[in-house]
Amino acid sequence: MQTQDNHRKIYIRSTKQWVPVTEEVYLAYYRPIWRTQKAAKKAGQCFCPKDKLWLCDGDCAMCEYCAVGNTVSLDAPIENADGDAFCLVGTIEDPTSDFADVLVDRLLLEQLLDEMAERDPEGRRICELIMEGCSKTEIADTLQREFGGDWYKSKAVYREKQVLERLRKRILGLK
């Protein structure tokens, strides 16, 4: 809705009032609503008539024009391209198993880093810098600052390969 002084109005459904706003506010308010409305119409979940679109606030759950549309139950059998039937519920992974795996991996990594700190402090620092996402040059600069000596990029790359290979062997149980 547009007024004479080139300002827009927004309809606030909860208060049943029109509020004058600038063009920017109007677009920022209505764009997500229009996006939701368009997606709901595509899915067959919105049957709002055009003369009532100004009532839409994007809350489809509370709308009188909301329909079930194209929803699929997780237990409903679906056929894949080969003609085999399966249920969507069978494709969902158990989130607790992922958490347990991550926790075990984290504990193993901490143990490895603690052991490495005792045997090879430079190696531990290299691992920490890798986990922070540092480049090879940044790793070399940091190692030179912290441990002294001639650290250059190729030496840092060589040491990084040594450390990662040692960790790989340790994780896999190789000597």
Residue, then its C-alpha position, 0 to 999 in steps of 0.5 A: m500500500q502506497t500513500q501520497d507522500n511516497h511512503r509505504k504502509i505495513y499492516i500489523r496483524s496483531t494490532k490490526q493497524w497500518v503503520p507508515v514506513t520508508e521504502e527500505v523498511y517496507l522491503a526489509y519487512y515484506r521480502p521474507i514474508w513474500r519468500t515464505q509465501k511463494a514457497a508455501k504456494k509452490a508446495g501447495q500449502c497456501f491458498c490465500p486469495k490475492d485480495k487478502l495477501w496484505l494480511c500475510d505475515g509469514d506465520c503459516a501455522m496461524c493462517e486461515y488459508c494454510a493447507v497441508g500441501n505436499t508434506v511427506s511422513l517420515d514413515a511413508p514408504i518412498e521408491n527410489a530410482d531402482g524401484d526399491a522402497f524405503c522410509l525417510v526415517g531410516t535415513i536419519e542418523d542418530p545424533t547421539s552416536d555422532f556426538a560420542d564419536v566426536l567426543v572419543d576423537r577429541l579425547l584421543l587427540e588430546q592424549l596424543l597432543d599431551e604425549m607429543a608435548e612431552r616428547d616433541p614440543e615443536g611437533r605439538r605446536i605445529c599441530e596446534l597451528i595446523m588446527e588454527g588454520c595457519s599457513k606454512t609461512e605463518i607456521a615457520d614464522t611462529l616456530q622461529r619466534e617461539f623456538g629460535g633457530d632457522w625456521y623457513k617454509s620448507k623446513a616447516v613443511y618437512r616437520e609438519k609432514q613428519v609430525l602428521e605421519r607420526l600421529r597417523k601411525r600412532i592413531l592406526g596403532l603402527k610402530 
